[in-house]
């Protein structure tokens, strides 16, 4: 277990919104995952799910979210028949802006 990965987990954990439960189990799952996403990007994807779900009880705990590789989920919002694009902070942006950061 590398010190760098443990530090990355701590960064990820600090950035999370919502219920921060089972930190120890979440850390075990974090250290197992294989992704090129930074801790900030992972947290941003978790937080996006949290912000768009509308009810905290329907958001998985971080440990389960990591274990099931939920950062790979394609979440989309639709408003008046058009897809809504958001940046990593959850703000609505244009499709062109979204394509640049994708």
C-alpha positions in Angstrom: 0.0 0.0 0.0 1.7 3.2 -1.1 1.7 6.3 0.9 0.8 8.3 -2.2 -2.4 6.3 -2.8 -3.3 6.8 0.9 -2.8 10.5 0.5 -5.0 10.5 -2.7 -7.7 8.7 -0.7 -7.6 11.4 2.0 -7.9 14.1 -0.7 -10.9 12.2 -2.3 -12.6 11.8 1.1 -12.2 15.5 2.1 -13.9 16.6 -1.2 -17.0 14.4 -0.9 -20.4 15.8 -0.2 -23.1 14.0 1.7 -22.9 11.1 4.1 -19.3 10.2 4.8 -19.7 6.8 6.4 -17.5 3.7 6.6 -14.3 5.6 5.8 -12.1 2.5 6.6 -14.1 0.3 4.1 -14.1 3.1 1.5 -10.3 3.4 1.9 -9.9 -0.3 1.3 -12.0 0.0 -1.9 -10.2 3.1 -3.1 -6.8 1.4 -2.8 -8.1 -1.5 -5.0 -9.5 0.6 -7.9 -7.6 1.0 -11.1 -8.4 4.3 -12.8 -6.6 7.2 -14.4 -8.9 9.7 -12.7 -7.5 11.9 -10.0 -8.9 12.0 -6.5 -10.5 15.4 -7.4 -12.1 13.9 -10.6 -13.5 10.9 -8.7 -14.9 13.1 -6.0 -16.4 15.4 -8.6 -18.2 12.5 -10.2 -19.5 11.3 -6.8 -20.6 14.8 -5.9 -22.4 15.2 -9.3 -24.4 12.0 -8.5 -25.1 13.4 -5.0 -26.2 16.8 -6.4 -28.4 15.4 -9.1 -30.1 12.5 -7.2 -32.2 14.9 -5.1 -32.5 12.6 -2.1 -29.4 11.6 -0.1 -30.9 8.2 0.8 -30.7 7.2 -2.8 -27.0 7.9 -3.1 -24.7 5.0 -2.4 -22.2 5.2 0.4 -18.7 6.0 -0.9 -17.4 2.5 -0.3 -20.2 0.9 -2.4 -19.8 3.6 -5.1 -16.1 2.8 -5.4 -16.5 -1.0 -5.2 -19.1 -0.9 -8.1 -16.9 1.5 -10.2 -19.8 3.9 -10.3 -17.5 6.7 -11.7 -18.0 4.9 -15.0 -21.8 5.5 -15.0 -23.1 7.8 -17.6 -25.4 10.2 -15.9 -27.4 12.6 -18.0 -29.9 15.3 -17.3 -32.5 16.4 -19.8 -34.2 19.8 -19.7 -36.9 20.6 -22.3 -35.7 17.7 -24.4 -32.0 18.8 -24.5 -29.1 17.2 -22.6 -27.7 19.3 -19.8 -23.9 19.5 -19.6 -22.1 20.3 -16.4 -18.5 21.0 -15.5 -16.7 19.3 -12.6 -18.1 21.8 -10.1 -21.7 21.0 -11.3 -22.3 24.2 -13.2 -24.2 24.1 -16.5 -21.9 24.7 -19.5 -22.3 24.5 -23.3 -21.9 21.3 -25.2 -18.7 22.7 -26.8 -17.2 23.5 -23.4 -18.1 20.0 -22.2 -16.5 18.4 -25.2 -13.2 20.2 -24.4 -13.0 19.0 -20.8 -14.4 15.5 -21.5 
